[in-house]
């Protein structure tokens, strides 16, 4: 809802109501929400947090670089923009050189 509110403020939409905000949340497609820069920042932050919480990622040097590589691959795919342990296996070739 905050994203929609800030969008309305940026567009000087002074007539938007709470009801409008709720309607937009219920009817916006996830792709539209994901295209907002702020939402992409949240997705990246959550991705990195989850990546670093996975003990399996400790075997990589320069873990932030590995997270960035995986994020780029996930972001360009049609998959959910979240970290999962399976990404380490799925993109093993792309991150192999960063193993300790």
C-alpha positions as CSV (number, residue, x, y, z in Angstrom):
1,X,0.0,0.0,0.0
2,X,2.9,2.4,0.8
3,X,4.2,2.0,-2.8
4,X,0.9,2.9,-4.3
5,X,0.6,5.9,-1.8
6,X,4.0,7.2,-2.8
7,X,3.2,6.7,-6.5
8,X,0.0,8.8,-6.0
9,X,2.0,11.5,-4.1
10,X,4.6,11.6,-6.9
11,X,1.8,12.0,-9.5
12,X,0.2,14.7,-7.3
13,X,-3.0,12.6,-7.1
14,X,-4.6,14.4,-4.2
15,X,-8.0,12.8,-4.7
16,X,-6.9,9.2,-3.9
17,X,-8.6,7.6,-1.0
18,X,-7.8,4.6,1.2
19,X,-10.5,2.7,-0.7
20,X,-8.6,3.5,-3.9
21,X,-5.4,2.2,-2.3
22,X,-7.0,-1.1,-1.3
23,X,-8.6,-1.5,-4.7
24,X,-5.2,-1.0,-6.4
25,X,-3.5,-3.5,-4.1
26,X,-6.2,-6.1,-4.9
27,X,-6.1,-5.5,-8.7
28,X,-2.5,-4.8,-9.5
29,X,-0.7,-7.6,-11.2
30,X,2.5,-8.8,-9.4
31,X,4.5,-7.8,-12.5
32,X,3.3,-4.2,-12.2
33,X,4.3,-4.1,-8.5
34,X,7.6,-5.7,-9.3
35,X,8.4,-3.1,-11.9
36,X,8.4,-0.3,-9.3
37,X,12.0,0.5,-8.4
38,X,11.3,0.6,-4.7
39,X,9.8,-2.9,-4.8
40,X,12.8,-4.1,-6.7
41,X,15.0,-2.8,-3.9
42,X,13.0,-4.6,-1.3
43,X,13.2,-7.8,-3.4
44,X,17.0,-7.4,-3.6
45,X,17.4,-6.7,0.1
46,X,15.2,-9.8,1.0
47,X,17.1,-11.9,-1.5
48,X,20.5,-11.0,0.0
49,X,19.3,-11.4,3.5
50,X,17.9,-14.9,2.7
51,X,21.1,-15.8,0.8
52,X,23.3,-14.9,3.8
53,X,21.1,-16.8,6.2
54,X,21.6,-20.0,4.2
55,X,24.6,-21.8,5.8
56,X,25.4,-23.4,2.4
57,X,26.5,-20.0,1.1
58,X,29.4,-19.9,3.5
59,X,31.5,-22.0,1.2
60,X,31.7,-19.2,-1.3
61,X,34.2,-16.4,-1.2
62,X,32.9,-12.9,-2.0
63,X,29.4,-13.9,-1.0
64,X,27.8,-10.6,-2.0
65,X,29.2,-11.1,-5.5
66,X,27.7,-14.6,-5.7
67,X,24.3,-13.2,-4.4
68,X,24.5,-10.5,-7.1
69,X,25.1,-13.1,-9.8
70,X,22.2,-15.2,-8.6
71,X,20.0,-12.2,-8.3
72,X,20.7,-11.1,-11.9
73,X,19.8,-14.6,-13.1
74,X,16.6,-14.8,-11.0
75,X,15.6,-11.2,-11.9
76,X,15.8,-12.0,-15.6
77,X,13.8,-15.2,-15.3
78,X,10.1,-15.6,-15.0
79,X,10.6,-17.2,-11.5
80,X,9.7,-15.6,-8.2
81,X,12.2,-13.0,-7.2
82,X,13.2,-14.7,-4.0
83,X,16.3,-16.7,-2.9
84,X,16.0,-20.4,-2.4
85,X,18.7,-22.9,-1.6
86,X,18.0,-24.7,-4.9
87,X,19.5,-21.7,-6.8
88,X,22.9,-22.8,-5.7
89,X,22.5,-26.1,-7.5
90,X,20.5,-24.6,-10.5
91,X,23.2,-22.1,-11.2
92,X,26.2,-24.1,-10.0
93,X,28.2,-23.5,-13.3
94,X,27.8,-19.7,-13.0
95,X,29.1,-19.5,-9.4
96,X,31.6,-22.4,-9.3
97,X,34.6,-20.2,-9.5
98,X,33.7,-18.5,-6.2
99,X,33.9,-21.6,-4.1
100,X,36.6,-21.6,-1.4
